[in-house]
Amino acid sequence: MPAALKRLPLYVVFALLGAVFLFPFVLMALGSFQKVGRAIADPLFWIPDEPTLYNFNYIFEASNFARWIGNSLFLTLVPVAAQLFLAGLLGYIFAKKRFFGRETIFWLLMAVVMVPNQLLIIPKFIMFSKFGWVNTYASIIVPELWSIMGVFLVRQFMLTIPNDMEEAAYIDGAGDFRVFFQIMLPLAKPALATVGTFAFISCWNDLFTPLIFLTAEKMYPITVGLSSLLTKEGNFGIEMAGAVLSFIPTFLIFLFFQRYFTEGIAMSGIKS
Amino acid sequence: MKAYATADTANVSAKPGLAARLKKEWRKNAFVYVVLVPVLLHFLVFQAFPLGFSFVLSFMDWPIIGKAEFAGFKNWETFLHDRLAWKSIGNTLLFSLYYILPTMGIGLLLALLVSVRSKLAGFFKSVYFVPVVTSFVVISGIWAWIFKGNDTGIFNYVLSWFGIGPQLFFSDSKQAMIVLASLSVFKVCGSTMVYYYAGLKSIPAHLYEAAKIDGASGWTMFWRITFVLLLPIHFYVAIFTTIGSFQIFDSAFLLTSGGPNYATTTIVYYLYQEGFVGLRMGYASVLAYVLFFIVLILSLVQRKFLGKEVHY
């Protein structure tokens, strides 16, 4: 009993902070079921007394929301798949293969991490105008096909894997592709899970890039779509319904891959 | 790329035996080259070329419609005399001031809290992390209603419990940046928590045991052991929050459109306005380079200091 009592202040702090962190999400979730036209003059306007699905119906009927979700899925899943594959492949090459200029090439690629996206986007806009890529999926997907941070994470991970298995496979006559797919890729799963999680969240949540390259409403991903909804509607329930829909996929990814997320943050920060 | 240049010239001079050596190298590493060549081409087109091109752009007049012309140092000179550009840098610094220390402090506090041995700790660690995976657009949408600038706003309602009258928040040029910073603190302190958490786990327990035997209080142990040994983490977190703060755009775009009276026009927001609303690509490139220099210097500082190991 005294031990439990001693812990009480701790639990109170946990709960209070938890409430602060969860409140915005509770507001969003409850608000999405709020009736349109509910008097906004009350500070508790976000609590629905008659929950309704009207906001969700409205969003799908009055805006291109379904299309935006589809766009976001496409603009996220293709880069995530490509980045996973290439992070694995390049991570393997830079960790295990011996070839001329390996370190030079790797650190040259790494140096560009310091270049902010906002610097490259101006020349890319001019280039993509010439390519005819403005308002196409290619403008978002093609530059994101691989990312050096993902390669870095997998490389660091593979450096810690001993060479025995790989060498044994080569002696048994396995080719490069087989060694990569059947031995190295499965071993690198934790690192790849981290890469995939990071890539998903950053692609899904990106506003700046699609804001510039995708100006036709039909091409919007959910971030740009939702931001247009926020400025256009000014209607609490509808905005929150949109927010809920764009939050759900990232939340699901978080629920299932949380471990890789936090491990990846620690891995990229502490061991670099 | 160097590798290919030397390989090519070597091929042309074709010393005896070299062709054979290249052939051997190809047989050994064909796999590497088949993968690497397209990736390096991609790197050239989408990273290296734009980097150089934007530098050239900063010396050009480049409207999207119409002819591009060489402008010399005109854009750079304009920048030096552009009061709004300097204001945007000042605003960004102000944002950093409101954002960096709270994000670090709260992150450290949360990390200390969730490293307590308790069944609930893991659950709350997840709770504090949720904003990190949530987009700026979603949180901005919520923030707009929490910080509504009249007496029906939720935060104003909370303030009224303490006898504080309704605040304007987004339409007050002094408060707007603070509210935007609060949004970023909320969104990012979960990731600083994770860094600090990893740092705390790496501090050997025997140090605390020794200090306890010497009769040190919890407070002393925190400042003399924990805080000091977390130095590399403090440094890393300080750098990445600083770099992040210089790139702040989403919330200023969504919630205040740079206003009121340009009080939340950050460097990137101004760059966006100049480049993609005003279509002055040359001038926007100057602003982008200013941003790049700041980020570059910070990254180099990080490189220099992060190499240092702390010995326990």
Interface residues (C-beta under 8 A of the other chain):
Chain A: R7 L10 Y11 V13 F14 L17 G18 F21 L22 P24 F25 L27 M28 G31 I40 A41 D42 P43 F45 W46 L86 L89 L90 I93 K97 R98 F99 F100 G101 T104 I105 L108 L109 V112 M114 V115 P116 N117 Q118 L119 L120 I122 P123 K124 F125 I126 M127 S129 V142 P143 L145 W146 D176 F177 I201 W204 N205 L207 F208 L211 I212 T223 L226 S227 L230 T231 F236 E239 M240 G242 A243 S246 F247 T250 F251 I253 F254 Q258 F261 T262 I265 A266 G269 I270 S272
Chain B: M1 K2 A3 T6 A7 E25 N29 F31 V32 Y33 V35 L36 V39 L40 H42 F43 F46 Q47 A48 F49 P50 L51 F53 S54 L57 W62 I64 L110 L113 V116 S118 L120 A121 F124 K125 S126 V127 Y128 F129 V130 P131 V133 T134 S135 F136 V137 V138 I139 S140 G141 I142 W143 A144 W145 I146 D151 T152 G153 I154 N156 Y157 F186 S191 V194 Y195 Y197 A198 G199 S202 P232 I233 Y236 V237 F240 F246 Q247 F249 D250 F253 L254 V268 L271 Y272 G275 F276 M281 A284 S285 A288 Y289 L291 F292 V295 L296 S299 L306
